[in-house]
């Protein structure tokens, strides 16, 4: 055997023994709640005496940093998450680590990327153009969050007044308290966090919000409530088993009545096929091998009328009637 080659093999083995690092896929699981109960679109919640429901909750996370292997710190500057309240699973990327011990991140988009245009990113990237929109052109930049819904305006228990919080501006970026004490190892690791949507509205009167697409008082309040209010926690209001036993859900957001968005979250993890048929039973839209939870935007112009969307996989089938109004 060539001694140089043999020596090289010995050194390589010695180096691996010392550092022991391997490629690890890091995943983020966000379980969205409203005061401990699993969050669902269209559900009426009590928020400090206000009856509210939500039609859209999306937000950006950036600035990820992990602690691993005895307190070492590794930044993930190119990792961005566009989270939706009906979606739990997100991929953060692959890092050379053995044991993940902690994680931290920011709510919003960092100032450098917030100053760039959506055209700088390929389709499918969290910072690319989204439908419905997650930006208000440039130089205004991205919406750090979009939270739309209805609140009871006349105290009859039925949400009837629209509110809309779309926060934008570098001053709204907020660091989320770091999470430590984790002990995760393997080729795939899942960081599981709970997101209490209710805490974003601590001491807010949603009936007075109206349309706030800005970086002013109400959106600053949402930012400030991220910390010291809880919002993101390691606490487990339900066991993972109880969480996974929740029912599948499907909901239509009519913010744009001519092009509604269908939010869905199926309990099974199997990919789904989606079809949309008109009142005569003709297929007008179809998509195959879609994720088991997500947002399906009715992009194609459809005539006014009633439609049925069907999501099906090997485990279950869900249907929903929705209306298009041009």
Phi, psi and omega in degrees: 000141175296122186293327177297316179296316179299318180297320179298321179295317180299315180298317180298316180295321180295318180297317180296323180295324181289309189270323174062013183284151177214163179291123181235128174279124182253122181244148177245126176248120180247111179263107185277132182230167167229101184053045174095339179270143177305132183286140173220138174296142177083348177287139178271122181246155173264118179243094181052045178088355177259130174277122183225153168223158185238138179250342179203129174220108177224150182199156179262144170236139180210186176063036183291139175217133181247148172253134186205159169048060175082030174095007176290147182246134176227125177274151177235071190292341182259012181261125178227143177236129168255102186269144173237144188292347178256009181238132183258327193259129179221142178260124180269332179134187186243132180225155177275086180220164175250315184226123179268126187246343181189166180208147173218161181195174179247151170271119182116191181243132181302156189298325181296308182286333178294338179273359179261162181269154177300336180293346180284355188237143179289155178305137180098341177286144180304332181267000175286170178302137183241157172228118356298163189295145172241025178208164176233059180053187182239146018273006183295327174086202186279153163282120178291330174209152172232114182232109182240151178179198179228148178229148179291120182261345185233017174060034175258006177086358182246116178300126185223348185250124182290143168224154183210120179243107176239102187272130179217150180123137183302332182291348180272351180300130182229131173287135176269136180310132182294151180249120183239179179079013177280156178214077188242130180216166182123176180287336175228129176236142180246118173269115185256120179233153176251141185238106180272097184301327183302326185291342176294341185248024179303126179058037175243140173260098186295337180292343180257004183285314184065225178253108181244084177256080190193191175240030186269203195308307187293318178288329173296325178296318176301314179300312183293330180288344178300317171221132013273358173297159190288293185055283180264123181217163170271350183300148184243092181296331173233153172293157179301324179297316178296321180297314183290344178272003177293157182284154173293154180222153177211135189212142179257127175261119184258028177305320172246094187299337178278347181209072182295157175252132179260116176263133181218154179209103181265141182295319179292150181267004179290144174297153185241152168258138184239132174229147175236126180240152177271185185296338179272000179086008179278137178285124180249341177212148178204146176210138181249156172054050177269157179297159185285350172216144182167197181235128179247110183268130180281085187285326184287138176293122179242145176296159175305143177151184180262139180226161175235127174256135181236128175245126184219145172216195184290345187255321187206167176226132178235138180237151175210132172275138175217164186241142173249129178231112180272000000 
